[in-house]
Amino acid sequence: MGSVKPGEHPEFFRFPAPEGRSRESTIVLKADGHFEHEGARVEHRKLEQAMHTWVSRHPDNGRYILTNGYDWTYFTVEDAPFFVRHLLPADDVAITDDTPVTLVLSDGTEEQLAPARVTVGADGALYASVKAAAPGGPFEAKFTRHAQTSLARFLRPDDADGERGERGEREETNSVLLNHARFVPKPRDISPEK
């Protein structure tokens, strides 16, 4: 029988910090998806990859934390706690109107895109609601430029003649379809700890 991680203890997130340390940290997840510690970028690639897998929320207060199951600390999220790195299927696969879009997230996990749960920020960046079943979920994932540009190959023009306006005349929508559903991201809610 394997050993039990401290993180599996029901009081893990209520344990005090180790002596001489604080649960607060100077770690920041920047808006472009990289981590900084004490103002310097985390340069070690494997460490930064691991840190993306440690992102969670404290179960009592909802603040963002990094936890590896042995210890945890609060950290700051400038924009979104996860990032959409790229989309599947890959660029070299033929896309049909029924091809599902799979998001590959910054922590290495994958999940299918739910078009109705996509929002758009003031700067035009797209965000997807992800990890609904994860502890502390759902979370936001910001599309990287590459992922957002790659989304275009899944979109199709909406061939509808437009919608009826207040006076009954047709109005052009310039909308697009994603898997046969109109794709119109809603404005992003930028509440704290979103």
Backbone torsions as a table, in degrees:
resi	resn	phi	psi	omega
1	MET	NA	130.9	-177.2
2	GLY	-72.6	162.7	179.0
3	SER	-74.8	154.9	-178.8
4	VAL	-94.7	131.4	176.5
5	LYS	-72.4	147.7	175.7
6	PRO	-56.0	-32.6	-178.9
7	GLY	-63.4	-13.3	178.3
8	GLU	-87.5	-7.1	177.3
9	HIS	-73.5	136.4	-176.4
10	PRO	-61.7	-21.1	-179.0
11	GLU	-103.8	10.8	-174.5
12	PHE	-48.8	-46.2	-175.9
13	PHE	-80.1	-0.6	176.2
14	ARG	-107.4	-6.5	177.3
15	PHE	-63.2	141.7	175.9
16	PRO	-68.2	160.3	177.1
17	ALA	-63.4	152.6	175.0
18	PRO	-55.2	150.8	-175.8
19	GLU	-53.1	131.5	178.6
20	GLY	82.6	3.1	-179.4
21	ARG	-122.4	167.1	-179.9
22	SER	-122.0	155.0	173.8
23	ARG	-79.3	-14.4	176.1
24	GLU	-81.6	145.3	179.1
25	SER	-135.0	169.4	175.5
26	THR	-100.3	15.6	179.0
27	ILE	-76.4	133.5	-179.8
28	VAL	-130.5	131.0	170.2
29	LEU	-92.9	110.8	-173.8
30	LYS	-74.1	163.1	-177.6
31	ALA	-63.5	-20.3	178.8
32	ASP	-94.6	3.5	173.2
33	GLY	98.0	3.2	176.8
34	HIS	-104.4	157.1	179.6
35	PHE	-95.9	145.9	171.3
36	GLU	-125.7	148.7	174.8
37	HIS	-131.5	123.5	-177.2
38	GLU	52.4	40.4	175.4
39	GLY	82.2	-3.5	-179.8
40	ALA	-111.7	139.5	179.6
41	ARG	-62.6	139.8	173.2
42	VAL	-74.4	108.4	-173.1
43	GLU	-86.8	-25.0	-177.4
44	HIS	-72.2	110.5	-172.4
45	ARG	-59.0	-44.8	-178.3
46	LYS	-66.0	-37.5	177.5
47	LEU	-65.2	-44.6	-180.0
48	GLU	-63.7	-40.0	176.7
49	GLN	-60.5	-42.8	179.0
50	ALA	-63.4	-41.6	-178.7
51	MET	-60.0	-35.5	177.3
52	HIS	-63.4	-29.3	179.5
53	THR	-81.5	-12.4	-177.9
54	TRP	-93.7	-2.0	-176.5
55	VAL	-67.9	130.9	178.4
56	SER	-156.9	-171.4	174.1
57	ARG	-124.4	145.2	175.5
58	HIS	-66.1	131.7	-175.7
59	PRO	-67.8	-20.7	-177.9
60	ASP	-91.0	-40.5	-173.6
61	ASN	-118.8	-4.1	176.3
62	GLY	76.5	1.1	178.6
63	ARG	-69.3	152.2	178.1
64	TYR	-70.3	138.1	177.4
65	ILE	-135.5	159.8	166.6
66	LEU	-108.6	126.7	178.6
67	THR	-141.2	133.6	178.4
68	ASN	-111.2	11.0	179.9
69	GLY	90.3	-11.9	178.3
70	TYR	-112.8	-27.5	179.9
71	ASP	-156.5	169.0	177.5
72	TRP	-152.0	158.1	177.6
73	THR	-151.4	150.5	172.3
74	TYR	-73.8	150.3	174.0
75	PHE	-147.1	169.5	-176.4
76	THR	-103.2	135.1	175.3
77	VAL	-111.2	116.4	-179.1
78	GLU	-71.4	-35.5	-174.4
79	ASP	-134.8	-78.4	-179.4
80	ALA	-127.5	148.1	-177.8
81	PRO	-78.0	-18.6	177.9
82	PHE	-131.0	163.7	-179.6
83	PHE	-134.2	142.4	172.8
84	VAL	-86.7	110.0	-176.3
85	ARG	-80.0	-45.8	175.8
86	HIS	-158.7	176.0	-175.8
87	LEU	-117.3	150.0	173.0
88	LEU	-118.0	147.0	2.9
89	PRO	-68.3	162.4	-176.0
90	ALA	-66.3	166.5	-176.5
91	ASP	-56.0	-28.1	-175.0
92	ASP	-89.5	8.9	179.5
93	VAL	-102.0	137.1	178.7
94	ALA	-67.5	137.8	-177.2
95	ILE	-108.3	134.7	172.7
96	THR	-113.4	174.1	179.1
97	ASP	-63.2	-19.5	-177.2
98	ASP	-103.3	3.7	-178.4
99	THR	-69.5	119.3	177.3
100	PRO	-70.0	149.8	179.5
101	VAL	-101.2	123.4	177.5
102	THR	-108.6	129.1	178.2
103	LEU	-88.8	133.3	171.8
104	VAL	-105.8	115.4	-171.9
105	LEU	-91.8	167.1	-176.3
106	SER	-62.8	-21.1	177.5
107	ASP	-91.6	5.7	177.8
108	GLY	90.2	-6.5	179.5
109	THR	-82.7	163.8	179.8
110	GLU	-128.0	146.2	170.9
111	GLU	-156.2	154.4	-177.1
112	GLN	-73.2	139.3	178.4
113	LEU	-70.0	131.6	172.7
114	ALA	-105.2	99.4	-174.4
115	PRO	-52.9	-33.2	-178.9
116	ALA	-69.7	-14.4	-179.0
117	ARG	-106.0	24.6	176.8
118	VAL	-102.1	134.6	177.5
119	THR	-123.5	166.7	179.7
120	VAL	-125.7	133.6	179.0
121	GLY	-82.1	171.5	-178.9
122	ALA	-60.1	-28.5	-179.0
123	ASP	-90.6	6.3	178.9
124	GLY	89.5	-3.0	178.2
125	ALA	-71.1	142.0	177.7
126	LEU	-93.2	149.0	177.9
127	TYR	-133.5	140.3	176.9
128	ALA	-117.1	144.5	172.5
129	SER	-82.9	125.2	-175.0
130	VAL	-134.9	168.2	172.8
131	LYS	56.3	45.5	-178.9
132	ALA	-61.5	-33.7	-177.3
133	ALA	-90.4	-5.9	-178.7
134	ALA	-73.9	152.3	174.8
135	PRO	-56.1	129.4	-179.1
136	GLY	83.3	-4.4	-177.1
137	GLY	-77.2	170.8	1.7
138	PRO	-77.4	164.7	178.3
139	PHE	-122.3	164.7	173.3
140	GLU	-96.0	145.1	172.5
141	ALA	-127.7	123.4	179.1
142	LYS	-87.2	133.9	176.5
143	PHE	-71.1	130.2	170.0
144	THR	-69.9	165.8	178.2
145	ARG	-56.8	-43.6	180.0
146	HIS	-59.3	-47.9	-178.3
147	ALA	-64.6	-41.4	-178.6
148	GLN	-66.0	-40.7	177.3
149	THR	-65.5	-39.1	-179.8
150	SER	-65.4	-25.4	-179.3
151	LEU	-62.1	-28.5	-176.7
152	ALA	-55.9	-33.1	-176.9
153	ARG	-72.5	-12.1	176.9
154	PHE	-94.3	-9.6	-175.0
155	LEU	-91.6	145.5	178.5
156	ARG	-129.1	147.7	176.5
157	PRO	-61.4	143.5	175.0
158	ASP	-84.9	110.4	-175.3
159	ASP	-79.8	3.8	177.3
160	ALA	-60.9	150.7	-177.9
161	ASP	-72.0	-1.3	-174.8
162	GLY	112.3	174.8	-178.5
163	GLU	-110.0	157.9	179.2
164	ARG	-76.3	130.2	177.1
165	GLY	-84.2	-171.1	-177.8
166	GLU	-60.8	-32.5	-178.8
167	ARG	-93.9	4.5	176.9
168	GLY	92.5	-8.6	178.6
169	GLU	-82.1	157.0	-179.3
170	ARG	-72.2	137.8	175.4
171	GLU	-117.8	134.8	177.3
172	GLU	-67.5	138.0	-177.5
173	THR	-101.8	-27.5	-174.1
174	ASN	51.2	30.3	-179.0
175	SER	-89.4	166.6	179.7
176	VAL	-126.0	161.6	179.2
177	LEU	-111.7	143.5	172.9
178	LEU	-129.7	114.0	-175.6
179	ASN	52.7	48.4	176.1
180	HIS	69.4	4.7	178.5
181	ALA	-112.6	141.0	178.1
182	ARG	-61.5	131.0	-177.7
183	PHE	-107.0	100.3	179.7
184	VAL	-134.6	91.3	-179.1
185	PRO	-60.7	139.7	177.3
186	LYS	-82.3	159.3	175.4
187	PRO	-61.7	142.1	-178.4
188	ARG	-72.9	137.9	172.7
189	ASP	-86.6	120.7	-176.6
190	ILE	-106.7	41.2	175.8
191	SER	-62.5	150.0	177.4
192	PRO	-59.1	145.5	178.9
193	GLU	56.2	31.9	178.8
194	LYS	-61.2	NA	NA
